[in-house]
Each structure stands twice: as C-alpha cells, then as structure tokens.
Amino acid sequence: MCVCAPLLLAGSGCKRSEYVSPAAAVAAARQNTRQMDADRQQMELVPPPSKNLYLAVRSLSEWNNPFLTIQDDLLTLHILQPDPISASMGQGTLLRPTSARRRDLTIRLSDLPDALTSLPENNWPYGRVIAIEEQHGISAANRPVMRRNLEATVKMLTELGIVVDEWNDNGSSNTMR
C-alpha cells in the first residue's frame, strides 16, 4: 500500500514507484546478455555479407535482403520472400510479380532480434547485411526521436553481427559496421 502525505492525496493522488533490487537488475542483465548471445549465434548461420552483391544495388526497390524503415517509435521490416521457381524466365512479370513476394511487418525495436532470427537463410541472398532508411516526410519535431531510434537500431544490429547499409533520401547508401 502506498502511503502519501494527506495534502498530496487531495491534490494529485498517490503514485507508486517500483523498486528493483540490484540482484534482480543483474539477473535481468544476464538474461538479456544470454538472449543476445543466442540471437547472435543464430544469425551466424547466415553467411557473411558479399560486398560485390549488395554494393551493386542502386535502389531499395532492387534490394533483395531484408531492410528496415525507421520510424519515430516503431520499425517496418520489409522482407522479399525468395522466388520458389528457380528459372529466370517470366521472373518479375505479370505471372511472377516481385511485389507479391514482399511482406512488410511493423515491429518494436525490442522484437527485432526475434524477427530477424526467424527468417530463413534464403531470405539473405547478400549475406548478413541489412539496409535501413529513415521514414520519409518526418516533421522536424520528431527528427531527434527518430534519430535516437535509428542509433538504437544500428547498435542492436551491430550486436547481432549484421552489417548495416544505411540509405538516405537521395537513394545512396552508406555502409557501416
């Protein structure tokens, strides 16, 4: 039960803050570290990135690996499912449209490791590299929040051992590690 001064009760109500013991904080940090290690090991099943493949891509519409659009509070994970037919004849035409294989998932940053590790290896034709871009048309007021989300996303991807290929508004990329 929360005990507050009588004057505070009348005006603003009683607020309860949760206490986390140092031992519980250390245990949670260890659990997070173990989970990140497991996610990193899962991502190591995907081959290392092939620069000669992904640096040749000139627009995100041609990008075949997963890519992220960073928003101020969420991420959109864009996935291109592999073409089940190996023959190149008819690929990308009306009978086999690329857009039919695209999936867009809106996720929280905390769900990103699970989303990426759940993708099969054939979703990564360029290897362990992911393209990211900022949401277009963001207001100046939301720009700092989006930038922090972008930095947190890059940090998490780097911890997972994934190379980040950042795309800007003019369609050029900037690979970072």
N, C-alpha and C positions, 0 to 999 in steps of 0.2 A: 504494500500500500504506500502511496506517495504522501508524504507529509509536507505541506507548504504553509507558509505564513498566512494567517487569516486575511490579510489585506491582498495578498496575491490571488487567493482563491476567488475573491469577489470580482477582481478585475480581469484576470487573464486565464484563469484556470490553472490546473496543476499539470506540469509536464514531467514525464518520466524519461530519464536517460538510462540506457542500458550499459551496464558495466561489463567489460570483457576482461577477464583475468589475463595476466601476462602468459600463463601456461596455455590458456585456450588460444591466445593470439599466436603463440609459437606453434602449436599443433595445427592451426589453420594454415599458417605459412608453409609448414612442412607438407601438408596435404596438397596445397597448391603447387609446390615445387615438384612433388611426385607426379601430379597430374600433367604438368608441363613437360616433364621428362618423358612420360609415356606418350604424350602427343608428339613430341619431337622424334621419338623413335618410330612412331607410326609414319610420320612424314618422310623419314629417311628411306622408306620403301620406294618412294618416288625418286627417280634418277635425278642427279644434279642438273641444273639448267644448262641448256645448249644456247650459247650466245649467238651463234650463227643462225639459229632459227628465230629466236624472239626479237633480236635487234633488226631483223629484216622486215618486221611488221610495221606498217606506216599508219594504221588507224585501228582504233579499238573494234571497229566492225569486222576487221580481219583477224582479230586476236582469238586464238583457239583455246588457250588456257583459261582457268577461272580468272575473273577480275572483279574488283570491288569499286563501288561508288560510295564515297564517304559523305555522310550527311552530318548534320549537327548533333544528332543523338543516336542514329542508327547507321547500319551499313547495308548496302544492297550487294549481294553476292550474285554475279552473273556467271552462269555455267553453260557451256556448249557441250551437249551430250555427243559422244562420238557417233559418226555415221555407221549404222550397222552393216551397210553394204560396202565392201571394200573396193569395188570397181569405181573408177573415176567417171565413167560415162553417166551423164544425167545428174551429176552432183551439183547442188545449188540451183537446180532448175525447178519448174513448177511441180514436177513429180517428186523431187527430193529437196525441198526448201530448207536452207540452213536455219531460218527463223523458227521452224517447227521443232528444232532440237535445242533452242535456247530456253533456259529457265532462270528466272530472277527471284531470289529469296531475300526478304528483308529480315535481318537478324540484329541482335545486340552484339556489342563487342565481346562480351563475356562468352557468347556462343560460337565465336569464330573458330577456335581450335576444333571443337566438335564438328562443325560444318565442314571444315577443310579435311580433317582426317577421315570423314565418312565418304569422301569422294574416291572412286576407284582410280587406279594408276592411269588408265587410259583417258582420263579427263585432263591429264597433264602432258600433252604432246611435246611441249617445250622443256619439260623437266620442272623442277621445283622453283618456279618463278611465277609471280602474280602481278598483274597490272592493277594500279589503283588510280582513281581520279576523284577530284572533289565534285560535289554536286554543282551543277550549273545554275546560275541565277540566284545565288545566295545573297542575302542582304548584308550590308556592311556591319550591322549589329550582330549578326550570327557568325561572322567570319572568325573571330577568336575561338569560339566554341568549336567550330568545325576544325580549325587548325589543331586544337588540343586533341580532338578525336582522331585526326589524321596521324598525329605524332604517337598516340597510344596504339593505334592500329599498326603502324610501322614497327614499333617496339615489339609488339606481340608477334608479328610475322617474323621478325629477325630472331626472336627467341625460339620460334618453331623451326628455324633453319631455312626459311623461304626467302629468296631474293625478291626485292620489291622493285618494280619498274613503274615509276610514278609518271603519269601522263598529265599534262597541263591543258589549259583551254585551247591553245593553238594547235593541239594534236601532236606535239612532240613528246618524247619520253626522256626520262632521266633515271637511269638505273642506280639503285642504292643497295647497300648491303647492311 
